Amino acid sequence: MKTLALLHLLLTLSVSLSTSNHHGDGSSGSGNLQGFTVDLIHRDSPLSPLYNPTHSRSNRVQNAFNRSISRASTLSRRAGFTTKIEADIFEVPGEYVMSIQIGTPPVKVLGVADTGSDLTWAQCQPCQNCYKQVNVPYLVPSSSSTYQQLSCQSKGCEALEENQSSCDSQNTCQYKMMYGDRSYTSGDLAMDTFWFGLTPMKNVAFGCGHDNNGTFNVNVSGIIGLGGGPLSVVNQLNSVVQGQFSYCLTPQFNDITNQTSKIYFGDLAKVNGSNVVSTPMIRKEPSTYYYLTLQSVLVGNTSVSYERSFSKNKVVKGNIIIDSGTTLTLVNRDFYSAFTSVLTDAIGGQTVEDPQGLFELCYRDLELTFVPKMTFRFDGADVELPVTSTFLEVQKGLSCLTIVPVDDLAIFGNLLQQNFLVGYDLVNEKVYFKPTDCMRHVVD
């Protein structure tokens, strides 16, 4: 019943917030916006404000591993798992940043693009207890002619979970989001105009954060929520983008430094042409996450079923989420054992231990030609993975499998999504995959 209630609320909120009022001066001459695109910058790119030039490749891989485990712990807890993951809390909550503007006149906001969050928020003045923010300005609500606080009876306030909202003496809706043991944001739930490039979108609900602290990076303003819940940007702009967005992620750990990934919304987000496969998006709680069903993984010609002991060999629907904010792919431990047994037999040779103690399956001087093809077989969609994504050189001469075991929430991470055009259709509840050279990808 709770899931049905959430879906009803999502639909109601989309209708109430995604009206013609979202159209701005960026519309086409016919009044029908075709879509828009924004750069996605990986945090370790030299183009990113989060880039640390003192970090070696090995440092970056190790940090990405640690962030993956930390993020998996947070996502698992929200999904109801009593997580067994032991991890220090690293910077949260994602791997890519994107730049938008908020307000009239528009003010730059540099946010972490997060498919594991719904509410977009940014630090606002006056800041009662904010983390240090540099290079991008704080939002000043009184300086925006289109800013308006939302009441406790508003649809936006109703869309917050019970433990995420409260009401002050002025009947202003207050939000609070927790991201980890030390990270949180709280403030006023409000509406303002969002700008994606030159495209304005009016009356978008967001969090104007007056109390934000934890492990957020000083170079970002907050978070841009791209999850499946009612307060995500995608659902709020449903009448404009029709519940569609897609992205094409360029390889992260290569020597080319001036490439950015892209995220597309609306008509530009459609995944068309040959070699496109799709799989159903499964609705589960929390509604933020994009659940898929992994049937099996094909290693060469050997199929390894993704089965759980408690399901009596029947694959559970929605047994994995797809997430752009987690670098590694995390799978059920029992499956991992069977999968890696087949994989090591196929590769041959001697495995070695990772000196850092991070990865579980590693090889010295691995010839990628010996690595068999691996295909993730989702319900209705076979996704053949590039070998360069499945094994990563974590330090000179040492390559490790980028799939790791967990006992909690399974996550299809962004390394395995590289060089795919990945499309999300929240209306028809499907996720699309199309093999694509993302460094050369141009929307038709």
C-alpha positions in Angstrom: 0.0 0.0 0.0 2.8 2.4 0.8 4.3 1.9 -2.6 1.0 2.6 -4.3 0.7 5.7 -2.2 4.1 6.9 -3.3 3.3 6.3 -6.9 0.1 8.3 -6.6 1.9 11.1 -4.9 4.6 11.1 -7.6 2.0 11.4 -10.3 0.1 14.1 -8.5 3.3 16.1 -7.9 4.4 15.8 -11.5 1.1 17.1 -12.7 1.1 20.0 -10.2 4.7 21.1 -10.6 5.3 20.1 -14.3 2.9 22.5 -15.9 3.4 25.0 -18.7 4.9 27.3 -16.0 8.1 25.3 -16.4 8.6 26.6 -19.9 10.8 29.7 -20.2 12.5 31.8 -22.8 14.6 28.8 -23.9 11.6 27.2 -25.6 11.5 26.6 -29.3 9.5 28.9 -31.5 6.5 26.5 -31.4 6.5 26.6 -27.6 7.5 22.9 -27.4 10.9 22.4 -25.8 12.8 19.6 -27.5 15.3 18.9 -24.7 18.6 20.1 -23.4 22.0 18.8 -22.4 24.5 19.5 -19.7 28.2 18.5 -19.2 28.9 15.8 -16.6 32.4 16.2 -15.3 34.0 13.3 -13.4 35.4 14.4 -10.1 38.9 13.2 -11.0 39.0 15.0 -14.3 41.5 18.0 -14.5 38.4 19.9 -15.6 36.7 19.2 -12.2 36.9 21.6 -9.2 37.3 18.4 -7.1 40.5 17.4 -9.0 43.6 16.9 -6.9 46.7 17.1 -9.1 48.9 15.5 -6.4 47.0 12.2 -6.6 48.5 9.4 -8.7 46.5 7.0 -10.7 46.8 4.5 -7.8 45.5 7.2 -5.4 42.5 7.9 -7.6 41.6 4.2 -7.9 42.0 3.7 -4.2 39.8 6.7 -3.4 37.2 5.6 -5.9 37.1 2.2 -4.2 36.7 3.7 -0.8 33.9 6.1 -1.9 32.1 3.1 -3.6 32.1 1.1 -0.3 31.1 4.1 1.7 28.3 5.0 -0.7 27.1 1.4 -0.8 26.8 1.4 3.0 24.6 4.6 2.9 22.4 3.3 0.0 22.0 -0.1 1.7 20.8 1.4 4.9 18.2 3.6 3.2 17.0 0.5 1.3 16.3 -1.2 4.6 19.4 -3.4 4.9 21.1 -3.9 8.2 24.4 -3.4 6.4 27.5 -5.4 7.3 29.7 -3.1 5.3 32.4 -1.5 7.5 33.6 1.6 5.9 34.9 5.0 6.8 32.8 7.9 5.5 34.3 9.5 2.5 33.1 12.4 0.5 29.5 11.9 -0.6 27.4 11.2 -2.5 28.5 10.9 -6.2 31.2 10.8 -8.8 30.1 13.5 -11.3 29.4 17.2 -11.0 27.2 19.4 -13.2 26.7 23.1 -13.4 23.3 24.8 -13.4 22.0 28.1 -12.3 19.2 29.0 -9.9 17.2 32.2 -9.4 16.4 35.5 -11.1 19.0 36.8 -11.9 20.6 33.3 -12.2 23.4 32.3 -9.8 25.8 29.4 -10.6 25.3 26.2 -8.7 27.9 23.4 -9.0 26.2 20.3 -7.7 27.0 16.6 -7.5 24.7 14.8 -10.0 23.2 12.0 -8.1 20.9 9.2 -9.3 20.7 8.0 -5.7 19.1 11.3 -4.4 15.8 13.1 -5.2 15.9 16.5 -3.7 18.2 19.1 -5.2 19.7 21.5 -2.7 22.3 24.2 -2.4 23.8 26.2 0.4 21.9 29.4 1.1 22.6 32.6 3.1 22.2 33.1 5.9 24.3 30.1 6.7 23.8 29.1 10.3 26.2 26.2 10.2 27.5 25.6 6.7 30.6 23.8 5.4 33.1 26.1 3.8 32.3 26.8 0.1 34.8 28.3 -2.3 34.8 29.3 -6.0 31.0 29.3 -6.3 28.7 31.7 -4.5 26.1 30.9 -1.9 22.5 31.4 -2.9 20.9 34.5 -1.4 17.1 34.0 -1.5 16.2 37.7 -1.1 18.2 38.5 -4.2 16.0 36.3 -6.5 12.7 37.8 -7.7 11.4 34.3 -8.4 12.2 32.6 -5.1 9.3 31.5 -2.9 9.2 29.4 0.2 6.8 26.4 0.3 4.2 25.9 2.9 3.8 22.8 5.0 0.6 22.1 3.0 2.4 22.2 -0.4 2.7 19.2 -2.7 6.5 19.5 -2.4 6.4 19.3 1.4 4.0 16.3 1.2 6.5 14.5 -1.1 9.2 14.5 1.6 9.4 11.4 3.8 8.0 11.8 7.3 11.4 11.9 8.9 12.7 14.5 6.4 10.2 17.3 7.0 9.0 19.6 9.8 7.1 22.9 10.0 8.3 26.1 11.6 6.2 28.8 13.3 5.7 30.6 10.0 4.2 27.5 8.3 7.4 27.1 6.2 8.3 23.6 5.2 11.6 22.6 6.6 13.6 19.7 5.1 16.5 17.6 6.5 18.5 15.0 4.6 21.0 12.6 6.0 23.7 11.1 3.7 26.0 9.3 6.1 27.2 9.3 9.7 28.6 12.8 9.5 26.8 14.4 6.5 23.5 16.2 6.4 21.7 19.2 5.0 18.7 21.1 6.4 16.8 24.3 5.6 13.8 25.7 3.8 11.9 23.9 1.1 11.4 26.4 -1.7 10.8 27.0 -5.4 12.8 29.0 -7.9 13.7 29.1 -11.6 16.4 26.6 -12.6 18.6 27.2 -15.6 20.1 24.4 -17.7 22.4 26.3 -19.9 20.2 29.0 -21.5 17.0 27.0 -20.8 15.0 28.3 -17.8 12.6 26.1 -15.9 10.2 27.9 -13.5 8.9 26.8 -10.1 11.3 23.9 -9.4 11.2 22.8 -5.8 14.6 22.5 -4.0 16.2 22.7 -0.7 17.6 26.1 0.4 20.2 24.8 2.9 21.0 26.9 5.9 22.6 24.1 8.0 24.8 21.8 6.0 27.8 19.8 7.2 29.8 16.6 7.0 32.0 15.4 4.2 30.8 17.6 1.4 33.5 19.1 -0.8 34.3 22.8 -0.4 34.1 23.3 -4.2 30.5 22.2 -4.7 27.2 24.0 -3.7 25.2 20.9 -3.0 23.4 18.0 -4.8 21.4 17.8 -8.0 18.8 15.0 -7.5 18.3 12.7 -10.5 16.6 9.8 -8.6 13.2 8.3 -9.3 11.2 10.0 -6.5 8.7 12.8 -6.9 11.1 15.6 -5.9 13.8 14.7 -8.4 14.5 17.2 -11.2 13.4 14.6 -13.8 10.0 14.1 -12.2 9.4 17.7 -11.5 10.0 18.6 -15.1 7.9 15.7 -16.4 5.8 17.8 -18.7 8.9 19.1 -20.4 11.3 16.2 -20.4 8.6 13.4 -20.4 10.4 11.5 -17.7 13.4 11.0 -19.9 17.1 11.5 -19.3 20.2 9.7 -20.5 24.0 10.0 -20.1 27.1 8.8 -21.9 30.1 8.3 -19.6 33.6 8.6 -21.0 36.3 6.3 -19.6 37.6 7.7 -16.3 41.1 6.3 -16.0 42.7 7.1 -19.3 45.3 9.7 -20.4 42.8 12.0 -22.2 42.1 14.9 -19.9 39.9 17.3 -21.8 36.8 15.1 -22.3 33.5 15.5 -20.4 30.6 13.2 -20.3 27.1 14.4 -21.2 23.6 14.2 -19.7 20.6 14.7 -21.9 17.0 15.5 -21.0 13.7 15.3 -22.9 13.7 14.4 -26.6 17.5 14.6 -26.7 17.6 11.7 -24.2 15.9 9.1 -26.4 18.1 6.1 -27.1 17.4 5.0 -30.7 19.0 3.1 -33.5 20.5 -0.4 -33.8 22.0 -2.4 -30.9 19.6 -0.9 -28.4 18.4 -3.1 -25.6 16.0 -2.3 -22.8 15.0 -3.8 -19.4 12.1 -3.0 -17.1 12.6 -0.6 -14.3 11.2 -2.2 -11.1 9.3 0.0 -8.6 10.4 -0.7 -5.1 11.2 1.3 -2.0 12.8 3.7 -1.7 11.3 5.1 -4.9 14.6 7.1 -5.4 16.5 4.0 -6.6 16.4 2.6 -10.1 15.9 -1.2 -9.6 16.7 -3.7 -12.4 16.5 -7.5 -12.5 19.8 -9.3 -13.2 19.1 -12.8 -14.4 22.6 -14.0 -14.9 26.1 -13.2 -16.1 27.6 -14.8 -19.2 31.3 -15.5 -18.9 32.5 -16.6 -22.3 29.9 -19.3 -23.1 29.1 -20.2 -19.5 26.1 -18.7 -17.8 26.1 -18.0 -14.1 22.7 -17.5 -12.6 22.1 -14.6 -10.2 20.2 -16.6 -7.7 19.7 -16.2 -3.9 19.5 -19.1 -1.6 16.4 -17.9 0.1 14.5 -17.6 -3.2 14.7 -21.3 -4.0 16.7 -20.7 -7.2 14.3 -18.1 -8.5 15.7 -14.7 -9.4 14.2 -11.9 -7.3 12.8 -9.0 -9.3 14.6 -5.8 -8.7 17.7 -7.5 -7.3 20.2 -4.7 -8.3 20.1 -0.9 -8.7 21.8 1.0 -11.4 23.7 4.0 -10.1 26.0 6.6 -11.7 27.4 7.7 -8.3 29.1 4.4 -7.5 32.3 3.5 -9.3 32.5 -0.2 -8.7 29.8 -2.9 -9.3 28.8 -4.7 -6.2 27.0 -8.1 -6.4 25.7 -10.8 -4.0 28.6 -12.7 -2.3 27.3 -16.2 -3.2 26.9 -15.2 -6.8 30.4 -13.6 -6.8 32.0 -16.9 -5.7 30.4 -18.8 -8.5 31.0 -16.1 -11.0 34.7 -15.6 -10.2 35.3 -19.4 -10.2 34.2 -19.6 -13.8 36.1 -16.4 -14.7 39.4 -17.6 -13.2 39.1 -20.9 -14.9 38.6 -19.1 -18.2 41.5 -16.7 -17.7 44.0 -19.2 -16.3 47.3 -18.2 -14.8 48.0 -17.2 -11.2 46.0 -14.7 -9.3 47.8 -12.3 -6.9 46.8 -10.4 -3.8 46.1 -6.6 -4.0 48.8 -5.1 -1.8 46.3 -2.4 -0.7 43.8 -5.1 0.4 41.0 -3.5 -1.6 40.2 -5.8 -4.5 39.6 -9.5 -4.2 40.6 -10.7 -7.7 43.8 -9.4 -9.3 46.4 -10.5 -11.8 50.0 -9.3 -12.5 50.7 -8.2 -16.1 47.2 -9.3 -17.3 46.8 -9.6 -21.0 43.3 -8.5 -21.7 43.1 -10.8 -24.7 42.9 -13.7 -22.2 39.8 -12.2 -20.4 36.6 -13.7 -21.8 33.6 -11.6 -22.8 31.3 -10.9 -20.0 27.6 -10.1 -20.5 25.2 -8.9 -17.8 21.9 -10.4 -18.7 19.2 -8.2 -17.3 15.5 -9.1 -17.8 15.2 -8.6 -21.6 18.6 -7.0 -22.1 22.0 -8.5 -22.7 24.7 -5.9 -22.0 28.1 -7.1 -23.2 30.7 -5.3 -21.2 34.0 -3.9 -22.6 37.0 -5.8 -21.1 38.6 -2.4 -20.3 35.7 -1.7 -17.8 35.7 -5.1 -16.1 39.4 -5.1 -15.3 41.3 -2.0 -14.2 45.0 -1.4 -13.7 45.0 -0.2 -10.1 48.7 0.3 -10.0 51.5 -0.4 -12.5 51.3 -4.0 -13.7 48.4 -4.9 -11.4 44.9 -5.3 -12.8 41.9 -6.1 -10.7 38.3 -7.0 -11.3 36.0 -4.0 -10.8 33.2 -6.3 -9.5 33.2 -6.9 -5.8 31.1 -8.9 -3.4 28.7 -7.5 -0.8 26.0 -9.0 1.5 23.7 -6.0 1.1 22.4 -3.9 -1.8 23.7 -4.9 -5.2 24.8 -2.0 -7.4 25.6 -1.8 -11.1 28.2 0.9 -11.0 29.5 3.5 -13.5 32.7 1.8 -14.6 30.6 -0.9 -16.3 28.4 1.8 -17.8 31.3 3.5 -19.5 30.9 3.8 -23.3 27.2 3.0 -23.2 24.4 5.5 -23.9 22.2 4.7 -20.8 18.7 6.0 -21.1 16.0 6.3 -18.3 12.3 6.4 -19.2 10.4 7.0 -16.0 7.0 7.1 -17.8 7.4 3.7 -19.5 9.6 2.4 -16.7 12.5 1.2 -18.8 16.2 1.5 -18.8 18.0 1.4 -22.2 21.6 0.5 -23.1 23.4 1.3 -26.4 27.1 0.6 -26.9 28.6 4.0 -27.8 31.9 5.7 -28.1 31.1 8.4 -25.6 34.1 10.5 -26.5 32.7 10.9 -30.0 29.0 10.7 -29.3 26.8 13.5 -30.8 23.1 13.6 -30.5 21.3 13.4 -33.9 
